[in-house]
């Protein structure tokens, strides 16, 4: 599952970066979401795999705090990027004539930067408190099941839900792997791409 997460999200980043027709706000946010999903799962899953392999459940206090910090950071970023993507689709559907003016590259970059900054200030302290206090009150089996669901299953499904079913992404990946120069074969609007994805 970890390999599917890494490969699926890397394919999205590769497709968006290699095809100039995908240099739109929607795909910019999808590529950022893919990057965050890779980072999100890479904070916990490798250690979990080592623990399963060695049958050890120990982690140092410093490693635990570091893992909690980055985990909380990337979970929050995931949520905020999904919010920014919802705003992008709102503007594209409800105000299509203003879309290119509103969602310019500078504003998109600013939205991503604000997502990073808000997460650091909001989620770090609250997430740390919730994570540390819940360890003593929850059963280990239900906690483990819930942890696997949101740390592994969700990031694994995101590439398929948001991008790999999309015709433009599929065409960009096909052209990339065939080694052909990318042509101007994308005629649908950004709004149509999202609605048909």
DRENDRENDREN-612670 format. One record per residue: chain; residue number from 0; residue in three letters; x, y, z of N, C-alpha, C, O in turn. Coordinates in Angstrom, 1 decimal. Layout:
BEGIN
(node "A",NUM,"Ala",(X,Y,Z),(X,Y,Z),(X,Y,Z),(X,Y,Z)) ...
This chain:
BEGIN
(node "A",0,"Unk",(0.8,-1.2,0.0),(0.0,0.0,0.0),(0.9,1.3,0.0),(0.5,2.3,-0.6)) (node "A",1,"Unk",(2.0,1.2,0.7),(2.9,2.4,0.8),(3.5,2.6,-0.6),(3.6,3.8,-1.0)) (node "A",2,"Unk",(3.8,1.6,-1.3),(4.4,1.8,-2.7),(3.3,2.3,-3.6),(3.6,3.2,-4.5)) (node "A",3,"Unk",(2.1,1.9,-3.5),(1.0,2.5,-4.3),(0.8,4.0,-4.0),(0.6,4.7,-5.0)) (node "A",4,"Unk",(0.9,4.3,-2.8),(0.8,5.7,-2.4),(1.9,6.6,-3.0),(1.6,7.6,-3.7)) (node "A",5,"Unk",(3.1,6.1,-2.9),(4.3,6.8,-3.4),(4.2,6.9,-5.0),(4.3,8.0,-5.5)) (node "A",6,"Unk",(4.0,5.8,-5.6),(4.0,5.7,-7.1),(2.8,6.5,-7.7),(3.0,7.3,-8.6)) (node "A",7,"Unk",(1.6,6.3,-7.1),(0.4,7.0,-7.6),(0.6,8.5,-7.5),(0.3,9.3,-8.4)) (node "A",8,"Unk",(1.1,9.0,-6.4),(1.2,10.5,-6.2),(2.4,11.0,-7.0),(2.3,12.1,-7.5)) (node "A",9,"Unk",(3.5,10.2,-7.1),(4.6,10.7,-8.0),(4.2,10.8,-9.4),(4.6,11.7,-10.2)) (node "A",10,"Unk",(3.3,9.9,-9.9),(2.8,9.9,-11.3),(2.0,11.2,-11.5),(2.1,11.8,-12.6)) (node "A",11,"Unk",(1.2,11.6,-10.5),(0.5,12.9,-10.7),(1.4,14.1,-10.8),(1.2,14.9,-11.6)) (node "A",12,"Unk",(2.4,14.1,-9.9),(3.3,15.2,-9.9),(4.1,15.2,-11.2),(4.3,16.3,-11.8)) (node "A",13,"Unk",(4.5,14.1,-11.7),(5.2,14.0,-12.9),(4.4,14.4,-14.1),(4.8,15.2,-15.0)) (node "A",14,"Unk",(3.1,14.0,-14.2),(2.2,14.4,-15.3),(2.0,15.9,-15.3),(2.0,16.5,-16.3)) (node "A",15,"Unk",(1.7,16.5,-14.1),(1.5,17.9,-14.0),(2.7,18.7,-14.4),(2.6,19.7,-15.1)) (node "A",16,"Unk",(3.9,18.3,-14.0),(5.1,19.1,-14.3),(5.5,18.9,-15.7),(6.1,19.8,-16.3)) (node "A",17,"Unk",(5.2,17.8,-16.3),(5.7,17.5,-17.7),(4.9,18.1,-18.8),(5.3,18.2,-19.9)) (node "A",18,"Unk",(3.6,18.3,-18.5),(2.7,18.8,-19.5),(2.2,20.2,-19.3),(1.6,20.5,-18.2)) (node "A",19,"Unk",(2.6,21.1,-20.2),(2.2,22.5,-20.0),(0.7,22.8,-20.0),(0.2,23.8,-19.5)) (node "A",20,"Unk",(0.0,21.8,-20.6),(-1.5,22.0,-20.6),(-2.1,21.8,-19.3),(-3.3,22.1,-19.0)) (node "A",21,"Unk",(-1.4,21.2,-18.4),(-1.9,20.9,-17.0),(-1.4,21.9,-16.0),(-1.5,21.8,-14.8)) (node "A",22,"Unk",(-0.8,23.0,-16.5),(-0.3,24.1,-15.7),(-1.5,25.1,-15.4),(-1.5,26.2,-15.8)) (node "A",23,"Unk",(-2.5,24.5,-14.7),(-3.7,25.3,-14.4),(-3.8,25.2,-12.8),(-3.2,24.4,-12.2)) (node "A",24,"Unk",(-4.6,26.1,-12.3),(-4.8,26.1,-10.8),(-5.2,24.8,-10.3),(-4.7,24.3,-9.3)) (node "A",25,"Unk",(-6.2,24.1,-10.9),(-6.7,22.8,-10.4),(-5.5,21.8,-10.3),(-5.4,21.1,-9.3)) (node "A",26,"Unk",(-4.7,21.7,-11.4),(-3.7,20.7,-11.4),(-2.5,21.1,-10.5),(-1.8,20.3,-9.9)) (node "A",27,"Unk",(-2.3,22.4,-10.3),(-1.3,22.9,-9.4),(-1.6,22.4,-8.0),(-0.8,22.0,-7.2)) (node "A",28,"Unk",(-2.9,22.6,-7.6),(-3.3,22.2,-6.3),(-3.3,20.6,-6.1),(-2.9,20.1,-5.1)) (node "A",29,"Unk",(-3.6,19.9,-7.2),(-3.5,18.5,-7.2),(-2.1,18.0,-7.0),(-1.9,17.0,-6.2)) (node "A",30,"Unk",(-1.2,18.6,-7.6),(0.2,18.2,-7.5),(0.7,18.5,-6.1),(1.5,17.7,-5.5)) (node "A",31,"Unk",(0.3,19.6,-5.5),(0.6,19.9,-4.1),(0.0,18.9,-3.1),(0.6,18.5,-2.2)) (node "A",32,"Unk",(-1.2,18.5,-3.4),(-1.9,17.5,-2.6),(-1.2,16.2,-2.7),(-1.0,15.5,-1.7)) (node "A",33,"Unk",(-0.7,15.8,-3.8),(0.1,14.6,-4.0),(1.4,14.6,-3.2),(1.7,13.7,-2.6)) (node "A",34,"Unk",(2.0,15.8,-3.3),(3.3,15.9,-2.5),(3.0,15.8,-1.0),(3.8,15.1,-0.3)) (node "A",35,"Unk",(2.0,16.5,-0.6),(1.6,16.4,0.9),(1.3,15.0,1.3),(1.6,14.5,2.4)) (node "A",36,"Unk",(0.5,14.3,0.4),(0.2,12.9,0.7),(1.4,12.0,0.8),(1.5,11.1,1.7)) (node "A",37,"Unk",(2.4,12.2,0.0),(3.7,11.4,0.1),(4.3,11.7,1.4),(4.8,10.8,2.1)) (node "A",38,"Unk",(4.4,13.0,1.8),(5.1,13.4,3.0),(4.3,12.9,4.2),(4.9,12.4,5.2)) (node "A",39,"Unk",(3.0,13.0,4.1),(2.1,12.6,5.2),(2.3,11.1,5.6),(2.4,10.7,6.7)) (node "A",40,"Unk",(2.3,10.2,4.6),(2.4,8.8,4.9),(3.9,8.5,5.2),(4.1,7.5,5.9)) (node "A",41,"Unk",(4.8,9.2,4.7),(6.2,8.9,4.9),(6.6,9.3,6.4),(7.7,8.9,6.8)) (node "A",42,"Unk",(5.8,10.0,7.1),(6.2,10.3,8.5),(5.9,9.1,9.4),(6.5,9.0,10.5)) (node "A",43,"Unk",(4.9,8.3,9.1),(4.6,7.2,10.0),(4.7,5.8,9.4),(5.2,4.9,10.1)) (node "A",44,"Unk",(4.4,5.6,8.1),(4.4,4.2,7.6),(5.8,3.5,7.6),(5.8,2.4,8.0)) (node "A",45,"Unk",(6.9,4.2,7.2),(8.2,3.5,7.3),(8.5,2.9,8.7),(9.0,1.8,8.8)) (node "A",46,"Unk",(8.2,3.7,9.7),(8.5,3.3,11.1),(7.5,2.1,11.4),(7.9,1.2,12.1)) (node "A",47,"Unk",(6.3,2.2,11.0),(5.3,1.2,11.2),(5.8,-0.1,10.5),(5.6,-1.2,11.1)) (node "A",48,"Unk",(6.3,0.0,9.3),(6.8,-1.2,8.6),(8.0,-1.9,9.3),(8.1,-3.1,9.4)) (node "A",49,"Unk",(8.9,-1.0,9.8),(10.0,-1.5,10.6),(9.5,-2.2,11.9),(10.0,-3.3,12.2)) (node "A",50,"Unk",(8.5,-1.6,12.5),(8.0,-2.3,13.8),(7.3,-3.6,13.5),(7.5,-4.5,14.3)) (node "A",51,"Unk",(6.6,-3.7,12.4),(6.0,-5.0,12.0),(7.1,-6.0,11.7),(6.9,-7.2,12.1)) (node "A",52,"Unk",(8.1,-5.6,11.0),(9.1,-6.5,10.6),(9.9,-7.0,11.8),(10.3,-8.2,11.9)) (node "A",53,"Unk",(10.3,-6.1,12.7),(11.1,-6.5,13.9),(10.3,-6.9,15.1),(10.9,-7.3,16.1)) (node "A",54,"Unk",(9.0,-6.8,15.0),(8.1,-7.1,16.2),(8.4,-6.2,17.4),(8.2,-6.7,18.5)) (node "A",55,"Unk",(8.9,-5.0,17.2),(9.2,-4.1,18.3),(8.2,-2.9,18.1),(7.8,-2.5,17.0)) (node "A",56,"Unk",(7.8,-2.4,19.3),(6.9,-1.2,19.3),(7.4,0.0,20.0),(6.7,0.9,20.3)) (node "A",57,"Unk",(8.7,0.0,20.1),(9.4,1.1,20.9),(9.8,2.2,19.9),(10.1,2.0,18.8)) (node "A",58,"Unk",(9.7,3.4,20.5),(10.1,4.6,19.7),(10.6,5.6,20.8),(10.0,5.7,21.9)) (node "A",59,"Unk",(11.7,6.3,20.5),(12.2,7.2,21.5),(11.3,8.4,21.6),(10.5,8.7,20.7)) (node "A",60,"Unk",(11.4,9.1,22.7),(10.6,10.3,23.0),(10.8,11.4,21.9),(9.8,11.9,21.4)) (node "A",61,"Unk",(12.1,11.6,21.5),(12.4,12.6,20.5),(11.8,12.3,19.2),(11.3,13.1,18.5)) (node "A",62,"Unk",(11.9,11.0,18.8),(11.4,10.5,17.5),(9.9,10.6,17.5),(9.3,11.0,16.5)) (node "A",63,"Unk",(9.2,10.3,18.6),(7.8,10.4,18.7),(7.3,11.9,18.6),(6.4,12.1,17.8)) (node "A",64,"Unk",(8.0,12.8,19.2),(7.6,14.2,19.1),(7.8,14.7,17.7),(7.0,15.4,17.2)) (node "A",65,"Unk",(8.9,14.3,17.1),(9.2,14.7,15.7),(8.2,14.2,14.8),(7.7,14.9,13.9)) (node "A",66,"Unk",(7.8,12.9,15.0),(6.8,12.3,14.1),(5.4,12.9,14.3),(4.7,13.2,13.3)) (node "A",67,"Unk",(5.1,13.2,15.5),(3.8,13.9,15.8),(3.8,15.3,15.1),(2.8,15.7,14.5)) (node "A",68,"Unk",(4.9,16.0,15.2),(4.9,17.4,14.6),(4.7,17.3,13.1),(3.8,18.0,12.6)) (node "A",69,"Unk",(5.5,16.5,12.4),(5.3,16.4,11.0),(4.0,15.8,10.5),(3.4,16.2,9.5)) (node "A",70,"Unk",(3.6,14.8,11.3),(2.3,14.2,11.0),(1.2,15.2,11.0),(0.3,15.3,10.1)) (node "A",71,"Unk",(1.1,16.0,12.1),(0.1,17.0,12.3),(0.2,18.1,11.2),(-0.8,18.5,10.7)) (node "A",72,"Unk",(1.4,18.5,10.9),(1.6,19.4,9.9),(1.0,19.0,8.5),(0.3,19.7,7.9)) (node "A",73,"Unk",(1.4,17.8,8.1),(0.9,17.3,6.8),(-0.6,16.9,6.8),(-1.2,17.1,5.7)) (node "A",74,"Unk",(-1.1,16.5,7.9),(-2.6,16.2,8.0),(-3.3,17.5,7.8),(-4.3,17.6,7.0)) (node "A",75,"Unk",(-2.9,18.6,8.5),(-3.5,19.9,8.4),(-3.4,20.4,7.0),(-4.3,21.0,6.4)) (node "A",76,"Unk",(-2.2,20.3,6.4),(-2.0,20.8,5.0),(-2.9,20.0,4.0),(-3.5,20.6,3.1)) (node "A",77,"Unk",(-3.1,18.7,4.2),(-4.0,18.0,3.4),(-5.4,18.6,3.5),(-6.1,18.8,2.4)) (node "A",78,"Unk",(-5.9,18.9,4.7),(-7.2,19.4,4.9),(-7.3,20.8,4.2),(-8.3,21.1,3.6)) (node "A",79,"Unk",(-6.3,21.7,4.4),(-6.4,23.0,3.9),(-6.3,23.0,2.4),(-6.9,23.8,1.7)) (node "A",80,"Unk",(-5.5,22.1,1.8),(-5.4,22.0,0.3),(-6.7,21.6,-0.3),(-7.1,22.1,-1.3)) (node "A",81,"Unk",(-7.4,20.7,0.4),(-8.7,20.3,-0.1),(-9.7,21.4,0.0),(-10.6,21.6,-0.9)) (node "A",82,"Unk",(-9.6,22.3,1.0),(-10.4,23.5,1.1),(-10.1,24.4,0.0),(-11.0,25.0,-0.6)) (node "A",83,"Unk",(-8.8,24.6,-0.3),(-8.4,25.5,-1.4),(-8.9,25.0,-2.7),(-9.3,25.8,-3.6)) (node "A",84,"Unk",(-8.8,23.7,-2.9),(-9.3,23.1,-4.1),(-10.8,23.3,-4.3),(-11.3,23.5,-5.4)) (node "A",85,"Unk",(-11.6,23.2,-3.2),(-13.0,23.4,-3.2),(-13.3,24.9,-3.6),(-14.2,25.2,-4.4)) (node "A",86,"Unk",(-12.5,25.8,-3.1),(-12.6,27.2,-3.5),(-12.3,27.4,-5.0),(-13.1,28.1,-5.6)) (node "A",87,"Unk",(-11.3,26.8,-5.4),(-11.0,26.8,-6.9),(-12.1,26.4,-7.7),(-12.4,27.0,-8.7)) (node "A",88,"Unk",(-12.7,25.3,-7.4),(-13.9,24.7,-8.1),(-15.1,25.6,-8.0),(-15.8,25.8,-9.0)) (node "A",89,"Unk",(-15.3,26.2,-6.8),(-16.4,27.2,-6.7),(-16.2,28.3,-7.6),(-17.2,28.7,-8.3)) (node "A",90,"Unk",(-15.0,28.9,-7.7),(-14.8,30.0,-8.6),(-15.0,29.6,-10.1),(-15.6,30.3,-10.9)) (node "A",91,"Unk",(-14.5,28.4,-10.4),(-14.6,27.9,-11.8),(-16.0,27.7,-12.2),(-16.4,28.0,-13.4)) (node "A",92,"Unk",(-16.8,27.2,-11.3),(-18.2,26.9,-11.7),(-19.1,28.1,-11.5),(-20.0,28.3,-12.4)) (node "A",93,"Unk",(-19.0,28.8,-10.4),(-19.9,29.9,-10.2),(-19.6,31.3,-10.8),(-20.4,32.1,-11.0)) (node "A",94,"Unk",(-18.3,31.5,-11.0),(-17.8,32.7,-11.6),(-16.8,32.4,-12.8),(-15.7,32.9,-12.7)) (node "A",95,"Unk",(-17.3,31.7,-13.8),(-16.3,31.3,-14.8),(-15.6,32.4,-15.6),(-14.5,32.3,-16.0)) (node "A",96,"Unk",(-16.3,33.5,-15.7),(-15.7,34.7,-16.5),(-14.6,35.3,-15.7),(-13.7,35.9,-16.3)) (node "A",97,"Unk",(-14.6,35.2,-14.4),(-13.6,35.8,-13.6),(-12.5,34.8,-13.1),(-11.6,35.1,-12.4)) (node "A",98,"Unk",(-12.7,33.5,-13.6),(-11.8,32.5,-13.1),(-10.3,32.8,-13.3),(-9.5,32.7,-12.4)) (node "A",99,"Unk",(-9.9,33.1,-14.5),(-8.5,33.3,-14.8),(-7.9,34.5,-14.2),(-6.7,34.6,-13.9)) (node "A",100,"Unk",(-8.8,35.5,-13.9),(-8.3,36.7,-13.2),(-8.2,36.4,-11.7),(-7.2,36.8,-11.1)) (node "A",101,"Unk",(-9.1,35.7,-11.1),(-9.1,35.4,-9.7),(-8.0,34.4,-9.4),(-7.2,34.6,-8.4)) (node "A",102,"Unk",(-8.0,33.3,-10.1),(-7.1,32.2,-9.8),(-5.8,32.3,-10.6),(-5.4,31.4,-11.3)) (node "A",103,"Unk",(-5.1,33.5,-10.5),(-3.8,33.7,-11.2),(-2.7,32.9,-10.5),(-2.9,32.6,-9.3)) (node "A",104,"Unk",(-1.6,32.7,-11.1),(-0.5,31.9,-10.5),(0.0,32.5,-9.1),(0.3,31.8,-8.2)) (node "A",105,"Unk",(0.0,33.8,-9.0),(0.5,34.5,-7.8),(-0.5,34.1,-6.6),(-0.1,33.8,-5.5)) (node "A",106,"Unk",(-1.8,34.2,-6.9),(-2.8,34.0,-5.9),(-2.8,32.5,-5.5),(-3.0,32.2,-4.3)) (node "A",107,"Unk",(-2.6,31.6,-6.5),(-2.6,30.2,-6.2),(-1.4,29.8,-5.3),(-1.5,29.1,-4.3)) (node "A",108,"Unk",(-0.2,30.4,-5.6),(0.9,30.2,-4.7),(0.7,30.8,-3.4),(1.1,30.2,-2.4)) (node "A",109,"Unk",(0.0,31.9,-3.3),(-0.3,32.5,-2.0),(-1.2,31.6,-1.2),(-1.0,31.5,0.0)) (node "A",110,"Unk",(-2.2,31.0,-1.8),(-3.1,30.1,-1.1),(-2.4,28.9,-0.5),(-2.7,28.5,0.6)) (node "A",111,"Unk",(-1.5,28.4,-1.3),(-0.7,27.2,-0.8),(0.2,27.7,0.4),(0.3,27.0,1.4)) (node "A",112,"Unk",(0.8,28.8,0.2),(1.7,29.3,1.3),(0.9,29.6,2.6),(1.3,29.3,3.7)) (node "A",113,"Unk",(-0.3,30.2,2.4),(-1.2,30.4,3.6),(-1.6,29.1,4.2),(-1.7,29.0,5.5)) (node "A",114,"Unk",(-1.8,28.1,3.4),(-2.2,26.8,4.0),(-1.0,26.3,4.9),(-1.3,25.8,6.0)) (node "A",115,"Unk",(0.2,26.4,4.4),(1.3,26.0,5.2),(1.4,26.8,6.5),(1.6,26.2,7.6)) (node "A",116,"Unk",(1.3,28.1,6.4),(1.4,29.0,7.6),(0.3,28.7,8.6),(0.6,28.7,9.8)) (node "A",117,"Unk",(-0.9,28.6,8.1),(-2.0,28.4,9.1),(-1.9,27.1,9.8),(-2.2,27.0,11.0)) (node "A",118,"Unk",(-1.4,26.1,9.1),(-1.3,24.7,9.7),(-0.2,24.8,10.8),(-0.5,24.3,11.9)) (node "A",119,"Unk",(0.9,25.4,10.6),(1.9,25.5,11.6),(1.4,26.2,12.9),(1.6,25.7,14.0)) (node "A",120,"Unk",(0.6,27.2,12.7),(0.1,28.0,13.9),(-1.1,27.3,14.5),(-1.2,27.3,15.7)) (node "A",121,"Unk",(-2.0,26.7,13.8),(-3.2,26.1,14.3),(-3.1,24.7,14.8),(-3.4,24.4,16.0)) (node "A",122,"Unk",(-2.6,23.8,14.0),(-2.7,22.4,14.3),(-1.5,21.9,15.1),(-1.7,20.8,15.8)) (node "A",123,"Unk",(-0.4,22.5,15.2),(0.7,22.0,15.9),(0.4,21.8,17.4),(0.5,20.7,17.9)) (node "A",124,"Unk",(0.0,22.8,18.1),(-0.3,22.7,19.5),(-1.5,21.9,19.8),(-1.5,21.0,20.7)) (node "A",125,"Unk",(-2.6,22.1,19.1),(-3.8,21.4,19.4),(-3.7,19.9,19.0),(-4.1,19.0,19.8)) (node "A",126,"Unk",(-3.0,19.6,17.9),(-2.8,18.2,17.5),(-1.9,17.5,18.5),(-2.2,16.3,18.8)) (node "A",127,"Unk",(-0.9,18.1,19.0),(0.0,17.5,19.9),(-0.7,17.2,21.2),(-0.6,16.1,21.8)) (node "A",128,"Unk",(-1.6,18.1,21.7),(-2.3,17.9,22.9),(-3.3,16.7,22.8),(-3.4,15.9,23.6)) (node "A",129,"Unk",(-4.0,16.7,21.7),(-5.0,15.6,21.4),(-4.3,14.3,21.3),(-4.7,13.3,21.8)) (node "A",130,"Unk",(-3.2,14.2,20.5),(-2.5,13.0,20.3),(-1.9,12.4,21.6),(-2.0,11.2,21.8)) (node "A",131,"Unk",(-1.3,13.3,22.4),(-0.7,12.8,23.6),(-1.8,12.4,24.7),(-1.6,11.4,25.4)) (node "A",132,"Unk",(-2.9,13.1,24.7),(-3.9,12.8,25.8),(-4.7,11.6,25.4),(-5.2,10.9,26.3)) (node "A",133,"Unk",(-4.9,11.3,24.1),(-5.8,10.2,23.7),(-5.0,8.9,23.8),(-5.7,7.8,23.8)) (node "A",134,"Unk",(-3.7,8.9,23.9),(-3.0,7.6,24.0),(-3.4,6.8,25.2),(-3.4,5.6,25.1)) (node "A",135,"Unk",(-3.7,7.4,26.3),(-4.0,6.7,27.6),(-5.5,6.2,27.6),(-5.8,5.3,28.4)) (node "A",136,"Unk",(-6.4,6.9,26.9),(-7.8,6.6,27.0),(-8.4,5.7,26.0),(-9.5,5.2,26.2)) (node "A",137,"Unk",(-7.7,5.4,24.8),(-8.3,4.6,23.8),(-7.7,3.2,23.8),(-6.6,3.0,24.2)) (node "A",138,"Unk",(-8.5,2.3,23.3),(-8.0,0.9,23.2),(-7.0,0.9,22.0),(-7.1,1.6,21.0)) (node "A",139,"Unk",(-6.0,0.0,22.2),(-4.9,0.0,21.2),(-5.4,-0.6,19.8),(-4.9,-0.2,18.8)) (node "A",140,"Unk",(-6.4,-1.5,19.9),(-6.8,-2.1,18.6),(-7.6,-1.1,17.8),(-7.4,-1.0,16.6)) (node "A",141,"Unk",(-8.6,-0.4,18.4),(-9.4,0.5,17.7),(-8.5,1.7,17.2),(-8.7,2.2,16.1)) (node "A",142,"Unk",(-7.5,2.1,18.0),(-6.6,3.2,17.6),(-5.8,2.8,16.4),(-5.6,3.6,15.5)) (node "A",143,"Unk",(-5.3,1.5,16.4),(-4.5,1.0,15.3),(-5.3,1.0,14.0),(-4.8,1.4,13.0)) (node "A",144,"Unk",(-6.5,0.5,14.1),(-7.4,0.4,12.9),(-7.7,1.8,12.4),(-7.6,2.0,11.2)) (node "A",145,"Unk",(-8.0,2.7,13.2),(-8.3,4.1,12.8),(-7.1,4.7,12.2),(-7.2,5.4,11.2)) (node "A",146,"Unk",(-5.9,4.5,12.8),(-4.7,5.1,12.3),(-4.3,4.6,10.9),(-3.9,5.4,10.1)) (node "A",147,"Unk",(-4.5,3.3,10.7),(-4.2,2.8,9.3),(-5.2,3.3,8.3),(-4.8,3.6,7.2)) (node "A",148,"Unk",(-6.4,3.5,8.7),(-7.4,4.1,7.8),(-7.0,5.5,7.3),(-7.1,5.8,6.1)) (node "A",149,"Unk",(-6.7,6.4,8.2),(-6.4,7.7,7.8),(-4.9,8.0,7.4),(-4.6,9.0,6.8)) (node "A",150,"Unk",(-4.0,7.1,7.8),(-2.6,7.3,7.4),(-2.2,6.6,6.2),(-1.3,7.0,5.5)) (node "A",151,"Unk",(-3.0,5.5,5.8),(-2.6,4.7,4.6),(-3.7,4.7,3.6),(-3.4,4.9,2.4)) (node "A",152,"Unk",(-4.9,4.4,4.0),(-5.9,4.1,3.0),(-6.3,5.4,2.3),(-6.4,5.5,1.0)) (node "A",153,"Unk",(-6.5,6.5,3.0),(-6.9,7.8,2.4),(-5.9,8.3,1.4),(-6.2,8.6,0.3)) (node "A",154,"Unk",(-4.6,8.4,1.8),(-3.6,8.9,0.8),(-3.4,7.9,-0.4),(-3.0,8.4,-1.5)) (node "A",155,"Unk",(-3.7,6.7,-0.2),(-3.6,5.7,-1.3),(-4.7,5.9,-2.3),(-4.5,5.8,-3.5)) (node "A",156,"Unk",(-5.9,6.3,-1.8),(-7.1,6.5,-2.7),(-7.1,7.9,-3.4),(-7.7,8.0,-4.4)) (node "A",157,"Unk",(-6.5,8.9,-2.8),(-6.5,10.2,-3.3),(-6.1,10.3,-4.8),(-6.8,11.0,-5.5)) (node "A",158,"Unk",(-4.9,9.7,-5.2),(-4.6,9.8,-6.6),(-5.6,9.3,-7.5),(-5.9,9.8,-8.6)) (node "A",159,"Unk",(-6.3,8.2,-7.1),(-7.3,7.6,-8.0),(-8.6,8.5,-8.0),(-9.2,8.6,-9.1)) (node "A",160,"Unk",(-8.9,9.0,-6.9),(-10.2,9.8,-6.8),(-10.0,11.1,-7.5),(-10.9,11.5,-8.3)) (node "A",161,"Unk",(-8.9,11.8,-7.3),(-8.8,13.2,-7.8),(-8.1,13.3,-9.2),(-8.4,14.2,-9.9)) (node "A",162,"Unk",(-7.3,12.3,-9.6),(-6.5,12.5,-10.8),(-6.4,11.4,-11.8),(-6.6,11.6,-13.0)) (node "A",163,"Unk",(-6.1,10.2,-11.3),(-5.8,9.1,-12.3),(-7.0,8.7,-13.1),(-6.8,8.0,-14.1)) (node "A",164,"Unk",(-8.2,9.1,-12.7),(-9.4,8.8,-13.5),(-9.6,9.9,-14.5),(-10.4,9.7,-15.4)) (node "A",165,"Unk",(-8.9,11.0,-14.4),(-9.0,12.1,-15.3),(-8.4,11.9,-16.6),(-7.2,11.4,-16.7)) (node "A",166,"Unk",(-9.1,12.1,-17.7),(-8.6,11.9,-19.0),(-7.3,12.7,-19.4),(-6.4,12.2,-20.0)) (node "A",167,"Unk",(-7.3,13.9,-18.9),(-6.1,14.8,-19.2),(-4.8,14.2,-18.6),(-3.8,14.2,-19.2)) (node "A",168,"Unk",(-5.0,13.7,-17.3),(-3.8,13.1,-16.6),(-3.4,11.9,-17.3),(-2.2,11.6,-17.6)) (node "A",169,"Unk",(-4.3,11.0,-17.7),(-4.0,9.8,-18.4),(-3.3,10.1,-19.7),(-2.3,9.4,-20.0)) (node "A",170,"Unk",(-3.8,11.0,-20.5),(-3.1,11.4,-21.8),(-1.7,11.9,-21.6),(-0.8,11.6,-22.3)) (node "A",171,"Unk",(-1.6,12.8,-20.6),(-0.2,13.3,-20.3),(0.7,12.2,-19.9),(1.9,12.2,-20.3)) (node "A",172,"Unk",(0.3,11.3,-19.1),(1.2,10.1,-18.7),(1.5,9.2,-19.8),(2.6,8.8,-20.0)) (node "A",173,"Unk",(0.5,9.0,-20.7),(0.7,8.1,-21.9),(1.8,8.8,-22.8),(2.7,8.1,-23.2)) (node "A",174,"Unk",(1.6,10.1,-23.0),(2.6,10.8,-23.9),(4.0,10.8,-23.2),(5.0,10.6,-23.9)) (node "A",175,"Unk",(4.0,11.0,-21.9),(5.3,11.0,-21.2),(6.0,9.6,-21.3),(7.2,9.6,-21.6)) (node "A",176,"Unk",(5.3,8.6,-21.1),(5.9,7.2,-21.1),(6.2,6.8,-22.5),(7.1,5.9,-22.7)) (node "A",177,"Unk",(5.6,7.3,-23.5),(5.9,7.0,-24.9),(7.1,7.7,-25.4),(7.7,7.4,-26.4)) (node "A",178,"Unk",(7.5,8.8,-24.6),(8.6,9.6,-25.0),(8.3,10.6,-26.1),(9.2,11.1,-26.8)) (node "A",179,"Unk",(7.1,10.8,-26.4),(6.7,11.8,-27.4),(6.6,13.2,-26.9),(6.2,13.4,-25.7)) (node "A",180,"Unk",(6.8,14.2,-27.7),(6.6,15.5,-27.2),(5.1,15.8,-27.0),(4.3,15.2,-27.8)) (node "A",181,"Unk",(4.8,16.5,-26.0),(3.4,16.7,-25.7),(2.8,17.7,-26.7),(3.4,18.7,-27.1)) (node "A",182,"Unk",(1.6,17.3,-27.2),(0.9,18.2,-28.3),(-0.2,18.9,-27.6),(-0.6,18.7,-26.5)) (node "A",183,"Unk",(-0.8,19.8,-28.4),(-2.0,20.5,-27.9),(-3.3,19.8,-28.1),(-4.1,20.2,-28.9)) (node "A",184,"Unk",(-3.4,18.6,-27.4),(-4.6,17.8,-27.6),(-5.6,18.0,-26.5),(-6.6,17.2,-26.5)) (node "A",185,"Unk",(-5.4,18.9,-25.7),(-6.4,19.1,-24.6),(-7.3,20.3,-25.0),(-6.9,21.4,-25.1)) (node "A",186,"Unk",(-8.6,20.0,-25.2),(-9.5,21.0,-25.7),(-10.5,21.4,-24.7),(-11.2,22.4,-24.8)) (node "A",187,"Unk",(-10.7,20.6,-23.6),(-11.7,20.8,-22.7),(-11.3,21.9,-21.7),(-10.1,22.1,-21.4)) (node "A",188,"Unk",(-12.3,22.6,-21.1),(-12.0,23.6,-20.2),(-11.6,23.0,-18.8),(-11.9,21.8,-18.6)) (node "A",189,"Unk",(-11.0,23.8,-17.9),(-10.7,23.3,-16.6),(-11.9,22.8,-15.9),(-11.9,21.8,-15.2)) (node "A",190,"Unk",(-13.0,23.5,-16.0),(-14.2,23.2,-15.4),(-14.7,21.8,-15.9),(-15.1,21.0,-15.1)) (node "A",191,"Unk",(-14.7,21.6,-17.2),(-15.1,20.3,-17.8),(-14.2,19.2,-17.3),(-14.7,18.1,-17.0)) (node "A",192,"Unk",(-12.9,19.5,-17.2),(-12.0,18.4,-16.7),(-12.4,18.0,-15.3),(-12.4,16.8,-15.0)) (node "A",193,"Unk",(-12.7,18.9,-14.4),(-13.0,18.6,-13.1),(-14.3,17.8,-13.0),(-14.4,16.8,-12.3)) (node "A",194,"Unk",(-15.3,18.3,-13.7),(-16.6,17.7,-13.6),(-16.7,16.3,-14.2),(-17.4,15.4,-13.7)) (node "A",195,"Unk",(-15.8,16.0,-15.2),(-15.8,14.7,-15.8),(-14.8,13.7,-15.2),(-14.8,12.6,-15.5)) (node "A",196,"Unk",(-14.0,14.2,-14.2),(-13.0,13.4,-13.6),(-13.6,12.3,-12.9),(-12.8,11.5,-12.3)) 
